[in-house]
Amino acid sequence: MLWIRKIIQSFFELPGLFVTLVILLNFRIKKSKKLRKMIIITSFIIYLFSIQITSRILVYPLEDAFSPINYNKIDKSIPSIIVVLGGGAIPKTPNSPVIGELSDQSFKRIFAGYELYKKTDFPIVISGGKPPNTNYVPEALIMRDYLVRFGVTPSNIFIEPDAQTTEENGKFVNSLIGSMKIDRIFLVTSAIHLSRSYKIFKNFINKDIEIIPVPSNYLITREKITWLDFKPDISALEANAMAIHEYLGMIYFYIFK
């Protein structure tokens, strides 16, 4: 049966292969019971964070914190801007040897910002720097290139090219928009990232400016649980890693803000 083949196959692909290797290693070690127990525990932890049922537990609270935006309820008379946060770029690819391409995550964020722009005509602020100690093109410039190719008027795009963290996104965007006469910000980022970025922007942005969260790039399905939720999967591992990153980031922010 197909589902049996897919389950077996998942344990010979990453990350399931790590579970298989750990189990095989356990059979090779017969003298140390403590070591074998540690190997079994390690294997279980790897498996646990590689399945989508765990992603549902870790990711849902983050992705469901804010509802998708209803375009029909946007009051276009309120002076507003759209802020899109970068989520990674791949420098100097064959398709774009000069500036590079956006990661899947960044592309979905920038496309969500573009869709909002098409509905409202609000200016777009894009925030994203480059990794430290590199000569890469800042992510904001790559994002701008995508928006222009989509058809956004260049004069409606404002760039913040220095931020390397979400905290810097908030600080630097606040400086950039200081002279703008706006009453509202539409904050566009991945749904899993929105809880943390919203809190950070609320901390740094002028208190008189309303911040409207706009989730994009959902990682986990809302379909009912099936056997697929228990199969090791690289996308589940990535989603769990991102969720843990967000929880740790929120803890750090609360302690050191």
N, C-alpha and C positions, 0 to 999 in steps of 0.2 A: 504493500500500500504506500501511496505517496507520502503520507504524513509520517510513517515509520522511517522511510528513507531520509526524509528531511531532518528528523530528529537525530538519526545516526550520523548523517553528514555534518550536522552542526557541531559534533564533538571531534571532528577532524579539520575544522576550520577555526580561525581565531574568532572569539576568545575561548570557545569550547575545547580547542586543542590543548590549552594549558591545563584544563581539568583532567583530560585524558592522560597527559604526561605525568601529572602529579599522582594520579591513581596508579599508573604503571610503576612509577618510582616507589610507591608504597609497597608493592609486591616484591621489590628487590631488596628492601630493607627488612630483615627479619629479627635482628638481635635487639634493637632499641624500640621498646614499646612507646616511650615518650616521643621519640622522633616520628614514629608512624602515626601517632595521635596528632602531632603537629601538622603532618602532611595531610591527613584527612581533614582537619579543620581548615587548613589553607585551601584545599580543593573545594570545600563547601563554600567558603567565602568568595572565591573566584566565581564559582557557579552562581551564587546568590546575586552578585552584582552584574551578572551577564545575562539576566533574564528580564523579560518585560514586566512580569508580575511585580518585581521589585521597583521597576521604573514607575509603575502606576502608583505605588506607595510614596515614592520620593518626589516624583515630578508633578503629579496632579495638584498638590497644594500650591505649588508655584505657578503652574500654567493656568489654574482656575481662579487665581486671585483677582483678575480683572476680566470682565466680559469683552468680547469683540466689539469694536466700535460700530455704531449704527449711523451710516452716512446720512441718512434722511433726517436725523435729528440734530445735525450740526448747524448752529447759528453762524452763518457766514458774515454777519454784520460786525461780529466781535473781532477786533484786530488780533491776529494770531500768527504763529509760525509753526512749522513742522520740524521737529528735531529728530534726526535719525542717528542712532549710535552704531558705530562700526563693530564688526564681529570677526574680523580676520581677513587677510588677503594673501594671495599666493604670488610672490614677486616673479617677474620676468618669465612668463610661460610662453610656449610656442605660439599660442593665439595672441598674446600681447607681450612681446619681448621687451618693450620699453618700460611700461608701468605695471604690468601684471594683471591678475584677475581677482575678483572678490571670491571669498569662500562661499559655500552654499548658504551658510547662516547669514552672512552679510548681504548676499544677493536678495534673499527673501526679505530682509529688513528694508533694503533700499527700494525694493519693488512695492512693499506695503506703503512706504512713504510716497512713492510715485502715485500709487492709486489714490491716496488721500489728497495729493496735490491736484490730480485730475478732477476730483470732486469739488475742491474748494478754491483752488488758485492761491492758496497761502504759500508764502516763501518757505524754502527748505533750508535748514541748517544741518550740515553733516559734520559729525565729530569722530575723528579717528586718526591717531598718529602712526608711528612706525616702531618696530621693536628697538629697544635701546642698543646703542653701539652698532648700528647698521646704516648702510647708505640706501636702504630701500625707499621707494616712493611712499609718502604718507598715505594711509588708507583713504583719508578724506578725498584726496585727489583722484583716486581710482573710482570712488563712489560718485564723484562729480562727473567723471567721464561717462559712467553708466547713465546717469540722469540726463545728460545732454544727448546721448544716443537715444534715450527714450523719447526725447522731444521737449524736455523741460527748458524753459528760457534761461540762459546762463545768468542773467541779471537777477533771477529769482533764487539763486543758489548761493549760500554763504558757507564758508569753509572754516572749520576749526581743525588744524592739522597736527596738533601737538599732544593730545591726550593719549596716555598709555594705560590708564585705568578708568574704571567707572567714576571714581571720585574726581579724577581730572576731567572727565567728560562734563561733570556737573560744574566744576569750578571754571573751566575755560569757556564753556558755553555761556555761563552767567556773565563773564567778562565781555564776550563777543556781542551779546544782545543788550548790553547795558544802555546803549544809546537808542535802541529801538523802542518805539511806542507800541507796545503790545500788552494785551491783557490775558493772553492764553497761549499755552504751549501744548502741542500734541506730541507726546513722547513716544517714539516708535522704536521698539527693540523686540528681541525674541521673547515669547511669552514666559519662558523659564527665567529670563533675566529681568523681567519687568518689576517684580516686587522689590528687588534690591535697588535697581536704578531709579525707581519712583521715589523711594525713601531718600536716596542720595540727592536727587534733584530737588525734592521738597526742602532739604537742608540747605542747599546752596543758592537756589533761585529766589529772587525777590518774592516775599510773602504775598504781595498783591497780585502776583501772576498765577492764574489757575493752571494746573498741570493735568492734562487729560491723557491717561495711559492708553496706548494703542498696541495690543499684543500681535505678534506675528510669529511665523516659524514654529508651529506646534510640533512637538517631538513624539507624543504618545497618542495612540488612537483612543477613541471613546467607545469603541465596539465592545461587546460583551467578552468576557474572558474565555479563551480557547486554549488548546494545547500549545499553540504558538507562544503563549506567554511564559511557558516553562522551558523553551528551547534557548540555549546559549546563542546570543546574537550580538554582533559588534555595535549595532545601533542602540541596543539596550544598554550595553556597557558605556557607550558614549553619553547617553542620556543620564545614566546614574552618576557618571563622573561630573557632568555639568551641574546636576542637582546638588551634589556634595559641595562643589565649588561655590555655588550660590549660597548655601546655608552657612558655610564657613565665612564667606564674604560678609554676610549680614551680621554674624556674630562679631567679626572684626570691626565692622562699622559701628555697631552699638557700643563696643568697648572703647574705641579710640576716636570717635567723632568729636 
